[in-house]
Amino acid sequence: MSKAYVHGYHHRENMRLQDQASTLVELLHSDTSYPAGSLVLEAGCGVGAQTVTLARSSPRALITSIDISRSSLLEAKRKILSAGLTNIQFQQADISNLPSGQPSRP
């Protein structure tokens, strides 16, 4: 069984995910907000399309966003930096084999 993302990790797929996220953000996250001090795991963050929304709506929660793709994580980090958000940490990992440990609090 291959662990590769079925759609691949290409610029075209990145754009598709961005379009999908902007269409669904209100439906999926209009009322998503985590309380201060929460530790949130975003598994399979991809290019960070939903990460920015989660981070903005929960500025005092620490969100750990993981993805198996290094290139997707780099794009997600770029989005977070350009948005000026600081409550996200990224980690390259496979959701079927997560590293042990707990994220550090800001």
C-alpha positions in Angstrom: 0.0 0.0 0.0 1.5 3.3 -1.1 1.6 6.2 1.4 1.7 8.8 -1.4 -1.1 11.3 -1.6 -3.5 10.0 -4.2 -3.7 13.4 -6.0 0.1 14.0 -5.9 2.0 17.1 -4.7 2.0 19.4 -7.6 1.3 23.1 -8.1 -2.1 22.3 -9.8 -3.2 20.2 -6.8 -2.1 23.0 -4.5 -4.3 25.5 -6.4 -7.2 23.0 -6.3 -6.9 22.7 -2.5 -6.8 26.5 -2.1 -10.0 26.8 -4.1 -11.6 24.1 -2.2 -10.6 25.5 1.1 -11.9 29.0 0.3 -15.2 27.6 -0.8 -15.6 25.4 2.4 -14.1 27.6 5.1 -17.4 29.2 6.1 -19.2 25.9 6.1 -16.4 24.0 8.0 -15.0 26.5 10.4 -17.5 29.4 10.8 -17.9 28.5 14.5 -14.6 26.7 15.2 -12.7 28.3 18.1 -10.5 26.7 20.6 -10.1 28.1 24.1 -6.9 29.7 25.3 -4.3 27.1 26.3 -5.8 24.3 24.0 -3.4 22.0 22.2 -4.8 21.2 18.8 -3.6 18.6 16.3 -4.4 19.3 12.7 -3.6 16.0 11.0 -2.9 16.2 7.3 -2.7 20.0 7.1 -1.6 19.9 3.4 -0.7 23.4 2.1 -2.3 25.1 5.1 -5.5 26.1 3.5 -7.5 25.5 6.7 -4.6 26.2 9.1 -4.8 30.0 8.6 -8.5 30.0 9.5 -8.0 27.8 12.6 -5.1 29.9 13.8 -7.0 33.2 13.4 -10.1 32.0 15.1 -8.1 30.5 18.1 -5.2 32.9 18.6 -4.5 31.6 22.2 -4.5 27.9 21.3 -1.4 26.1 20.1 -2.0 24.3 16.9 0.4 21.6 15.7 -0.1 20.9 12.0 1.3 17.8 10.5 1.6 16.5 7.0 3.7 13.8 5.4 4.7 16.0 2.5 7.7 18.3 3.0 6.7 20.5 0.1 3.1 20.9 1.4 4.5 21.9 4.8 6.8 24.5 3.3 3.8 26.1 1.5 1.7 26.0 4.7 4.6 27.7 6.6 4.7 30.4 4.0 1.0 31.1 4.4 1.3 31.3 8.2 4.3 33.6 8.0 2.6 35.9 5.5 -0.5 36.0 7.7 1.6 37.0 10.7 0.3 34.1 12.8 2.5 32.7 15.6 0.4 30.0 17.3 1.2 27.2 14.8 4.0 24.7 14.8 4.6 22.4 11.9 5.9 18.9 11.9 6.5 16.4 9.1 4.9 13.2 10.1 2.7 10.3 9.0 -0.7 10.3 10.7 -0.6 6.5 10.9 2.7 6.7 12.8 2.7 9.9 14.9 5.8 10.8 16.9 5.4 10.6 20.7 5.6 13.6 22.9 3.6 16.7 23.4 4.0 20.1 21.8 5.6 22.8 23.8 3.4 25.7 24.9 4.2 29.2 23.6 
